[in-house]
């Protein structure tokens, strides 16, 4: 894991999620394996998506 990996992973992940079938049909097997490994890594927990907070909602407490 390098700083470059951490920096580029969200962009590759987003690109792949736009159309997974297209992404996995591209001739980039090493990139596809790299992404699959990242998606299985505990670091991905830092990218949990939450609904936007609205006035009156309960506060979101992030794990420490």
ABEGO torsion letter per residue (X at the ends): XBAAAAAAAAAAAAAAAABAAAAAABBBAAAAAAAAAAAABAAAAAABBBBBBBBGBBBBBBBX
